[in-house]
Amino acid sequence: MADFHTKTFYGQKRSVRVTSPSKQVPYIFLSCLNRKNDGSWEKPSEGEGKTVRLSIEEIICILEVLYRRSANWRGYHVFKERKTEIYVGWEDESRQVLQIKIGEYVKKLRFPNLNFMTLLLDHILKEKIEFATSGTFETKTIKKAELDEEAEYGLFSEHITAIDGLHIVETTEFSVSRNIVEINAKIKVESPKALLITLDSGEEFWIPKSTIHSTYDVTEKKKSQIMLVDKWIIEKNKILK
């Protein structure tokens, strides 16, 4: 069984590349690349194109779309000053053409590349569940330290809605390094894991309770409260706007 996987799905002007650097790390890289005027392709190694890292959970979300059990998946990655929106979904209800968006890059996949990507991601997912979540502590730590150059991250899933008989899933991947900001907000609705808040500006969005680092009163819904929250969740909702 191979340790490394890479596959580029080419089009006339744009391509998408799937890269798994090792079966022992719990993520892959997804890149969108443009063809240059001279006929060559953008190179991620030179900082060209757009590349994002996808976790095992996000691979599962994409496969739900590929197997036509979900209408689309939208992810928001917030790392330091880098903010990227990722979208994987069907172009229309026939579900024959898949759209992959990373930031401003858009790539469409059709048969047989659509089937190829499905089989590849399914294979990679099984590999990572077996090898990226097991092993001896010593060998696992050394190999992951050599391969993982990104900061640690967390994942927050939200807005799971039924549409046309299929689900829509949205996730946010964020750096776990804390950068806290102060906001004034009213609490509109409470769920077991999140609060629907309204800022003084009128902006309204869900915020996970795990990102709040101050006390708050869910019974007080008419007055604004001062909250200390992780900066990434505010930045993420600015992306949504």
QUIHUGI-V91657 format. One record per residue. N is the residue number from 1. RES is the residue in one letter. PHI is phi in whole degrees, -180 to 180 (NA if undefined). OMEGA is omega in degrees with one decimal (* if undefined). D_CENTER is the distance of its C-alpha to the mean C-alpha in Angstrom with 1 decimal. Layout:
n=(N:N)
res=(RES:RES)
phi=(PHI:PHI)
omega=(OMEGA:OMEGA)
d_center=(D_CENTER:D_CENTER)
This chain:
n=(1:2:3:4:5:6:7:8:9:10:11:12:13:14:15:16:17:18:19:20:21:22:23:24:25:26:27:28:29:30:31:32:33:34:35:36:37:38:39:40:41:42:43:44:45:46:47:48:49:50:51:52:53:54:55:56:57:58:59:60:61:62:63:64:65:66:67:68:69:70:71:72:73:74:75:76:77:78:79:80:81:82:83:84:85:86:87:88:89:90:91:92:93:94:95:96:97:98:99:100:101:102:103:104:105:106:107:108:109:110:111:112:113:114:115:116:117:118:119:120:121:122:123:124:125:126:127:128:129:130:131:132:133:134:135:136:137:138:139:140:141:142:143:144:145:146:147:148:149:150:151:152:153:154:155:156:157:158:159:160:161:162:163:164:165:166:167:168:169:170:171:172:173:174:175:176:177:178:179:180:181:182:183:184:185:186:187:188:189:190:191:192:193:194:195:196:197:198:199:200:201:202:203:204:205:206:207:208:209:210:211:212:213:214:215:216:217:218:219:220:221:222:223:224:225:226:227:228:229:230:231:232:233:234:235:236:237:238:239:240:241)
res=(M:A:D:F:H:T:K:T:F:Y:G:Q:K:R:S:V:R:V:T:S:P:S:K:Q:V:P:Y:I:F:L:S:C:L:N:R:K:N:D:G:S:W:E:K:P:S:E:G:E:G:K:T:V:R:L:S:I:E:E:I:I:C:I:L:E:V:L:Y:R:R:S:A:N:W:R:G:Y:H:V:F:K:E:R:K:T:E:I:Y:V:G:W:E:D:E:S:R:Q:V:L:Q:I:K:I:G:E:Y:V:K:K:L:R:F:P:N:L:N:F:M:T:L:L:L:D:H:I:L:K:E:K:I:E:F:A:T:S:G:T:F:E:T:K:T:I:K:K:A:E:L:D:E:E:A:E:Y:G:L:F:S:E:H:I:T:A:I:D:G:L:H:I:V:E:T:T:E:F:S:V:S:R:N:I:V:E:I:N:A:K:I:K:V:E:S:P:K:A:L:L:I:T:L:D:S:G:E:E:F:W:I:P:K:S:T:I:H:S:T:Y:D:V:T:E:K:K:K:S:Q:I:M:L:V:D:K:W:I:I:E:K:N:K:I:L:K)
phi=(NA:-70:-95:-123:-132:-150:-148:-109:-102:-89:-125:-69:-121:-143:-135:-129:-123:-108:-133:-114:-68:-169:-70:-94:-111:-86:-161:-130:-114:-119:-123:-113:-132:-102:-82:-78:-62:-85:95:-82:-103:-58:-117:-59:-64:-107:78:-95:72:-136:-125:-130:-99:-114:-80:-58:-61:-74:-60:-61:-62:-66:-65:-61:-71:-60:-86:63:-99:-130:-73:-164:-131:-126:-124:-127:-104:-126:-127:54:-95:-90:-129:-135:-99:-122:-137:-132:-165:-81:-67:-153:-70:-72:54:-108:-123:-101:-103:-118:-120:-128:62:-89:-85:-134:-131:-107:-121:-128:-61:-93:-61:-61:-68:-60:-64:-60:-64:-65:-66:-63:-64:-63:-60:-62:-59:-71:-63:-77:-104:-88:-120:-149:114:-76:-63:-65:-68:-65:-65:-63:-66:-70:-65:-72:-95:-95:-97:-84:-71:-64:-143:-127:-136:-126:-102:-157:51:-96:-127:-90:-144:55:80:-120:-91:-117:-118:-129:-131:-130:-105:-144:-69:-84:-67:-82:-133:-99:-125:-104:-132:-107:-152:-102:-89:-96:-142:-117:-117:-56:-121:-150:-123:-92:-116:-123:-78:-61:-75:97:-66:-131:-163:-82:-134:-66:-61:-66:-94:-99:-119:-145:-77:-151:-117:-74:-83:-95:-105:-97:-112:-71:-123:-83:-128:-102:-131:-65:-63:-62:-71:-69:-62:-61:-75:-70:-60:-61:-73)
omega=(-176.9:177.8:-173.3:176.8:170.1:179.2:177.3:177.2:-172.4:168.1:-179.7:-176.1:-175.4:178.6:175.0:-175.6:174.4:-179.7:171.8:-174.9:178.4:177.0:-176.4:175.5:-172.5:179.6:171.8:172.6:176.4:-176.0:169.6:-173.6:176.7:171.2:-179.5:-179.8:179.9:177.6:178.6:-179.1:173.5:-177.4:177.9:-179.3:179.0:177.5:-179.4:-177.6:179.6:-177.7:175.3:175.8:-178.2:-180.0:176.7:179.8:-178.8:173.0:178.6:179.1:179.7:179.1:176.0:176.3:-177.9:177.6:175.2:173.9:175.0:179.2:177.8:173.3:178.1:-180.0:177.0:179.0:179.8:177.1:-179.7:-179.2:-179.6:179.8:-175.5:174.0:176.6:-179.5:174.1:-177.4:-177.8:-178.7:177.9:-173.6:176.9:177.1:177.4:-179.1:-179.0:174.9:174.6:-179.8:172.2:-174.1:-179.6:-178.4:177.8:176.9:178.3:178.3:176.1:174.4:5.7:-178.4:178.1:178.5:179.3:-179.1:179.1:-179.7:-179.2:-179.1:177.5:178.3:-179.4:179.5:179.4:176.9:-174.3:176.2:-179.9:-170.8:-178.0:179.4:-178.6:178.4:178.1:-176.2:-174.6:-176.7:-178.4:-177.6:-178.2:-176.3:-179.5:178.7:179.7:-172.0:-172.3:-179.8:-179.4:174.3:174.7:-176.7:174.9:-177.7:179.6:-179.6:-177.5:173.6:175.6:-171.6:176.4:176.9:178.3:178.9:-178.9:-179.6:170.1:-176.8:177.7:178.8:174.0:175.2:-173.0:177.0:-178.5:175.7:-170.2:171.4:-168.0:176.3:179.0:178.6:170.4:-176.2:172.3:177.4:-177.0:-177.5:175.1:170.5:-178.2:-175.0:-174.7:175.4:169.9:-175.5:175.7:177.8:178.5:179.8:-178.0:177.9:-175.5:177.9:177.3:178.3:-179.3:-178.7:-179.0:-179.9:-178.8:-174.8:176.6:179.0:178.6:-177.0:-177.1:179.3:-178.8:-174.4:-176.7:-176.8:175.5:177.6:176.1:179.9:171.9:-173.8:176.0:-176.6:-175.0:-176.4:175.5:179.5:-179.6:-178.3:171.6:175.3:-178.1:-179.4:*)
d_center=(27.1:25.3:23.2:21.4:19.9:19.3:19.6:19.7:20.1:22.5:23.6:26.4:24.5:20.8:19.2:15.9:15.8:14.3:15.4:15.7:17.8:19.2:19.3:19.7:16.3:13.4:10.9:11.2:10.9:10.4:12.8:14.5:18.2:21.2:24.8:27.0:30.5:32.2:30.4:28.3:24.5:22.3:21.6:18.4:21.0:22.7:19.7:19.8:17.2:13.5:11.5:8.0:7.7:5.9:7.4:10.1:8.8:5.9:8.9:11.0:9.2:9.7:13.1:14.0:13.9:15.8:18.3:18.7:18.2:15.4:15.9:12.4:8.7:7.0:3.7:5.2:5.5:9.1:11.3:15.0:15.8:12.9:10.7:8.5:7.6:6.2:8.4:10.1:13.4:17.1:19.4:22.0:23.4:24.9:21.5:22.9:20.7:16.9:15.1:12.2:11.3:9.9:11.5:15.1:15.1:15.6:16.6:18.3:19.1:22.2:24.4:24.9:21.7:19.8:21.5:21.2:17.4:17.5:20.1:18.4:15.1:17.3:19.5:16.9:15.5:19.1:19.8:17.2:18.2:21.7:21.6:18.6:19.6:23.3:26.1:28.5:27.5:29.3:28.0:24.4:24.4:26.1:23.9:20.6:22.1:23.1:19.8:17.2:17.6:14.5:15.0:14.1:11.0:10.4:8.1:9.4:9.6:11.9:13.8:14.6:17.3:19.8:20.5:23.0:23.0:19.3:16.4:13.6:10.5:8.2:5.8:5.6:5.5:9.0:12.1:14.7:17.5:19.0:19.9:21.7:23.0:25.6:25.4:27.9:26.6:28.1:26.8:26.8:25.4:24.6:22.6:22.7:19.5:19.0:21.3:21.4:23.0:24.8:25.2:28.6:27.3:26.7:22.9:21.7:18.3:17.2:16.9:16.4:19.8:18.5:17.8:21.4:24.0:27.2:29.3:29.1:31.3:29.7:33.2:33.7:32.0:34.4:34.1:31.4:30.4:29.4:26.1:24.6:20.8:17.9:17.5:13.7:13.8:16.4:14.7:11.6:14.1:16.0:13.1:13.6:17.2)
